[in-house]
Each structure stands twice: as structure tokens, then as C-alpha cells.
């Protein structure tokens, strides 16, 4: 008899990435794409003068997070990105937590990335083509002060 897969564990398969949710502070927003969820430790190279090895030792240094890029469709009267960006004054900006959740089939979060103190660094409007038939997409790039990951 053929195996219908009902006895298989749900942990055997990787999660699909097309069902996700983004919350800016308390407001939920819809996006087509989210990228740049990365963090790295910058290496520090050191060699003491009396070391018998003629090479450096690498140690973990400061943590560094890249900017997160989000893309969404353009809607009539939706200026949330531009309103937030226009709040930037000399050395001040409204910083908000941003939560990105990867959802399962029932809509429950399975992985959650939280960006601390996020603020916009760049907004790119859509490109315009007279012979195209694509949806108008705008992009926002946000900086943050740390990325945490939780499993749902």
C-alpha cells in the first residue's frame, strides 16, 4: 500500500517562506518581500609578540546588523512610509519595534524576528514604464539596533 505521508513528522520538511506577517509597533502591514534579516560578529585579529605561531588569532568583536529591506504594493492614499521618513530631524526620529513572523498553515507564528528601535534610512518609489503591466512596488530600507529570533 502506498504511503500517504500521514505518519510523517511535521519536523521533516523545511518551512515555506511565502506566509508571513509584519508588525510596525502595533500596526500590521502587508509586504510582498522582506530581506536582510542578518547579523554578524566582526572578527578582531590579534597576535601577541611572543607567540610561537606566526599568524594572528581571530576573536569575535562587535556585532553588526544589516539594514532590512521591505517591498510592498503602492495603494491610493497610503503614505505611511513617507510620513515616517518625514519625521527625521537632526539626530531625532521616531523609532519603533518591527516584528516579522513566519506563519504556519493555521496562521500561528513559527519563527519571529524582532528588530529593536527601527527607523527608515531610504525609501524608493516605484519605477514607471508605459509598456509594462506590473504592479507598482515601493521599497523601504530600515536600520535597527539589534535583531532577536524566537521560535514559536
C-alpha positions in Angstrom: 0.0 0.0 0.0 1.3 3.5 -0.9 2.4 5.8 1.9 0.1 8.8 2.1 2.5 10.8 4.4 0.1 10.9 7.3 2.6 9.2 9.6 5.5 11.5 8.9 6.6 14.1 11.4 5.9 17.7 10.6 9.6 18.4 11.5 10.9 16.6 8.5 10.1 19.4 6.0 11.5 22.9 5.9 9.1 25.7 6.4 7.7 27.5 3.3 8.6 31.3 3.3 5.6 32.7 1.5 3.2 33.2 4.5 4.5 35.9 6.8 3.3 38.9 8.8 5.0 42.2 9.6 4.0 44.5 12.5 5.3 48.0 12.9 4.9 48.8 16.6 1.2 47.9 17.0 0.1 48.3 13.3 0.1 45.3 10.9 1.3 46.0 7.4 1.3 43.8 4.3 4.5 43.3 2.3 5.5 41.4 -0.8 9.1 40.8 0.3 11.3 41.2 3.3 15.1 40.7 3.1 18.2 41.5 5.1 17.5 39.6 8.3 21.1 39.1 9.1 23.6 39.6 11.9 27.3 39.1 12.1 30.2 39.4 14.6 33.1 41.4 13.2 36.4 39.5 13.7 39.2 41.0 15.7 42.7 39.8 14.7 45.3 39.7 17.4 48.8 38.4 17.8 50.9 38.7 20.9 54.6 39.4 20.4 56.0 36.2 22.0 53.6 33.8 20.3 55.3 30.8 18.7 52.8 30.9 15.9 53.5 33.3 13.0 49.8 34.1 12.5 47.1 36.0 14.2 44.3 34.7 16.3 40.7 35.7 15.4 38.3 36.6 18.2 34.7 37.7 18.0 34.2 41.5 18.1 31.3 43.9 17.8 28.0 42.6 16.5 26.8 44.2 13.3 23.3 44.1 11.8 22.5 44.9 8.2 19.6 47.0 7.1 16.3 45.3 6.4 14.5 46.0 3.1 10.8 45.6 2.7 8.8 45.9 -0.5 5.0 46.4 -0.9 2.5 47.4 -3.4 1.5 51.1 -3.9 -2.0 52.0 -2.8 -4.0 55.2 -3.3 -3.6 57.4 -0.2 -1.1 55.2 1.5 1.8 57.4 2.6 2.9 55.6 5.8 6.5 55.2 4.6 6.8 58.9 3.6 5.1 60.2 6.7 7.5 58.2 8.9 10.5 59.3 6.8 9.4 63.0 7.0 9.7 62.8 10.8 13.5 62.7 10.5 15.0 65.8 12.0 18.7 66.4 13.0 19.6 63.4 15.1 16.0 62.5 16.0 13.5 60.1 14.6 10.5 58.0 15.8 12.0 54.6 16.4 9.6 51.6 16.6 9.9 47.9 17.1 9.3 45.8 14.0 8.2 42.2 14.3 8.4 39.8 11.3 6.7 36.4 11.8 6.9 33.4 9.6 3.5 31.7 9.9 2.3 28.1 9.6 -0.8 26.8 7.8 -3.1 27.9 10.7 -1.5 31.4 10.9 0.4 30.8 14.1 4.0 32.2 14.2 6.7 29.6 13.9 9.7 31.9 13.8 9.7 35.5 14.9 12.4 38.1 14.1 12.2 41.3 16.2 14.0 44.5 15.2 14.7 46.9 18.1 14.4 50.7 17.5 13.9 50.5 13.8 13.8 53.7 11.6 13.8 54.4 7.9 17.0 55.2 6.1 15.8 55.0 2.5 12.6 54.9 0.5 12.5 54.0 -3.2 9.3 54.8 -5.2 8.2 52.6 -8.0 9.7 52.7 -11.5 7.3 53.7 -14.2 7.0 52.1 -17.6 4.5 53.0 -20.3 4.6 49.5 -21.8 4.7 47.4 -18.5 1.9 45.6 -16.8 3.4 45.0 -13.4 2.1 46.2 -10.0 3.6 49.4 -8.7 6.1 48.5 -5.8 7.8 50.8 -3.3 10.7 49.8 -1.1 11.7 51.0 2.3 15.1 50.3 3.9 15.2 50.4 7.7 18.1 50.4 10.2 17.8 48.9 13.6 19.7 48.4 16.8 19.5 44.7 17.2 17.8 41.5 15.9 16.4 38.8 18.1 15.0 35.5 16.9 12.4 33.3 18.7 10.8 30.0 17.7 7.0 29.9 18.0 
